[in-house]
Amino acid sequence: MTKRRLATTGVALVAMLGLGLTGCGDRPGTDAPAERAAAAGSTSPATTPRDELTAAIEKLNEQTLRVKLDSAMLTAHGVTDPRARTMQTTLTMAAFGEVRMLVIGADTWVKLDGALGEQLGGSRKWLRMDTGDGVMPVDDPGGVKKLLAAVVDVRSSGDRAYAGTLDYTRSGANGKALMAAGDKAKALPFTATLDEQGRLRTFKLDMTPIDASLEQMSVTYSEFGTPVRLSPPAPGAVEEAPAALAAAFSGTPI
């Protein structure tokens, strides 16, 4: 694998995390954050669809949860505890195979199967890297700032349902397809639904303006507050990741 392809893969993963996947891990959960948010909502009710969707997205930084993502580019599922900055997820990419990812604070471990694993020497071990603030930032572990910054407009489309457009160029994603799409990538249609507690339940993004083959990206959030307990892999099952891989996952240009 060339450094360019490696960097593209890493940045793509980080971008997908920022648009909804950061929320994949397990620690003892508590309903306190949700209760506080509900209480705040009762005294200062949202008055516009944007207010309501913003509040729902911001809750992704408050509780443990499970995430499932489906897209033409990759599928993924996992759990996260944003307050503890822990995440565990499994991504499957048709072009590269399966990637298992574990994040605990500034440490990230990945295990690569298929083409990616073969191109990195066929290691069967977890590859450890220090990603610092690159994967789960201290001030935004759930990646909600990227999503909120990308939302252009929002309108109500039903009971706890919303539709609008999203500027994908604000998400931190890059790549040839995104550059070629130009202004089309700045108005991607999306729909979203909330649960009864006002938390984001589903987020669906139409990627076809960028490239017809990308189809729709769909993210589902569930099991809020479920205990998430994560531990590092056993020392004997770990080796240090190649510098190029660490740079890619940290978002560092190569």
FENNOR-V588331 format. One record per pair of residues at least 24 apart in sequence whose C-alpha atoms are under 8 Angstrom apart, sorted by the first residue. I is the first residue (numbers start at 1). GAP is how many residues later the second one is. If there is no record, write none. Layout:
BEGIN
<<I;GAP> <I;GAP>>
END
This chain:
BEGIN
<<1;115> <1;118> <1;119> <3;241> <3;251> <4;250> <6;238> <6;239> <6;242> <7;237> <7;238> <7;240> <7;241> <7;242> <7;244> <7;246> <7;247> <8;167> <8;240> <9;239> <10;235> <10;238> <10;239> <10;240> <10;241> <11;162> <11;163> <11;237> <11;238> <11;240> <12;161> <12;162> <13;236> <14;121> <14;235> <14;237> <15;156> <15;157> <15;158> <17;126> <18;124> <18;125> <18;126> <18;128> <18;129> <18;153> <19;124> <19;125> <19;127> <19;128> <19;152> <20;47> <20;122> <20;123> <20;124> <20;127> <20;199> <21;46> <21;47> <21;48> <21;55> <21;198> <22;45> <22;58> <22;60> <22;65> <22;114> <22;119> <22;120> <22;121> <23;37> <23;41> <23;42> <23;43> <23;44> <23;55> <23;56> <23;57> <23;58> <23;59> <23;64> <23;119> <24;41> <24;42> <24;43> <24;53> <24;54> <24;55> <24;56> <24;57> <24;63> <24;64> <24;65> <25;39> <25;40> <25;41> <25;53> <25;54> <25;55> <25;56> <25;61> <25;62> <25;63> <25;64> <25;203> <25;204> <25;205> <26;38> <26;53> <26;54> <26;55> <26;60> <26;61> <26;200> <26;201> <26;202> <26;203> <26;204> <27;37> <27;54> <27;199> <27;200> <27;201> <27;202> <27;203> <28;197> <28;198> <28;199> <28;200> <28;201> <29;34> <29;35> <29;196> <29;197> <29;198> <29;199> <30;33> <30;195> <31;32> <31;194> <33;29> <33;30> <34;25> <34;28> <34;29> <34;163> <38;159> <49;105> <49;106> <49;107> <49;113> <50;103> <50;104> <50;105> <52;146> <53;101> <53;109> <53;147> <54;94> <55;143> <55;144> <56;138> <56;142> <56;143> <56;144> <57;87> <57;90> <57;91> <57;142> <57;143> <58;86> <59;140> <59;141> <60;82> <60;84> <60;139> <60;140> <61;79> <61;80> <61;81> <61;82> <61;83> <63;161> <63;162> <64;159> <64;160> <64;161> <64;162> <64;163> <64;164> <65;156> <65;157> <65;158> <65;159> <65;160> <65;161> <66;155> <66;156> <66;157> <66;158> <67;152> <67;153> <67;154> <67;155> <68;151> <68;152> <68;153> <69;148> <69;149> <69;150> <69;151> <70;147> <70;148> <70;149> <71;143> <71;144> <71;145> <71;146> <71;147> <72;141> <72;142> <72;143> <72;144> <72;145> <73;141> <79;149> <80;148> <81;147> <82;54> <82;59> <82;60> <83;58> <85;51> <85;52> <85;53> <85;56> <86;50> <86;144> <87;143> <88;142> <102;130> <103;32> <103;33> <104;126> <104;127> <104;128> <105;27> <105;31> <106;24> <106;25> <106;26> <106;27> <106;30> <107;24> <107;25> <125;112> <125;113> <125;114> <126;107> <126;111> <126;112> <126;113> <127;111> <127;112> <127;113> <127;114> <128;110> <128;111> <128;112> <128;113> <129;111> <129;112> <129;117> <130;116> <131;115> <131;118> <131;119> <132;118> <133;117> <134;115> <134;116> <134;117> <135;114> <135;115> <146;24> <146;25> <146;26> <147;24> <152;35> <160;33> <160;34> <160;35> <160;38> <161;30> <161;31> <161;32> <161;33> <162;29> <162;30> <162;31> <163;26> <163;27> <163;28> <163;29> <164;25> <164;26> <164;27> <165;24> <165;25> <166;24> <177;33> <177;34> <178;32> <180;30> <181;28> <181;29> <181;30> <184;25> <184;26> <185;24> <185;25>>
END
